[in-house]
């Protein structure tokens, strides 16, 4: 059976001096005037070493048998690995798979392959995140980030069930399962669906090749993350499994709390495409305006939060400049905010992380009403 291409939509085209073109011009001027590269700098490379160390150093201590018999220390290692996993996800593999470490694709590909080491698969991640989420943010049926399980309703266009009125209470459990589901079944389910929609072609991989590679990566991952600790940590198998679950529950919950307040909030428009005169579907706004109006920044500044989560609190800047390393987002934000005001585009920002998280809870409640 031939693959059925995903029905995509077109965005309104802007004039020569459009919002997006003005943003690009001003961002380029910023880098030129300050004589800096839009790619990774020394601070980014240092942070990469720190994040990798948070994951692999506790693991090395654990499999060496260090502190064997000490439950607090053992589970502390798993907790630190969860923090490292979060840092790798937001600050290392995320930038690398966007191609922002270096202008050389081989360097980005090498660093991005850390995703396979921690249990994922770069091809499905790039399709979901780079191709679908960043192009069709909050558009039901196209943005895989909001097309979740039926127990979570992330868009007004999605089917409503009676239990959604409680989703603001139980969503956190599913959030804590996010990376565990990802490292077990999600890649398999996605790659089959993406093959059906002819999305693997651009990555030059067949379904068979993708399934083989995913299986190989998963065997490697579960081999070092569970089998080796069972053999060498000096702890019983159930403690290892418990630590593994702890790591994923902590990582899944925190990662969800980082990403969800940027898009699933009351400020988001969730606009749908309309039928054009030639029969296809198109959006009324340009792509750049759509991205800004469906994205929210939070806790702006150059503090620890920005450093730790890879600048993803500057989600607007990330969506507009996906090929610029996140270390530059705090300096680009005033440019984006000023340009948005000039063009009459609403720039959403929450002052703190907690206010952003409260906004997400409010939206979960709102979407939980029929």
Helices and strands as residue ranges (DSSP letters): H 19-33, H 42-63, H 71-87, I 88-92, H 93-97, H 105-112, H 114-117, H 122-125, I 126-133, G 162-166, H 167-176, H 178-181, I 182-186, H 187-196, G 201-203, H 207-222, I 223-227, H 228-232, H 237-259, G 260-262, E 274-275, E 281-282, H 287-293, E 296-298, H 304-308, H 315-320, G 326-328, H 329-343, E 348-350, H 353-367
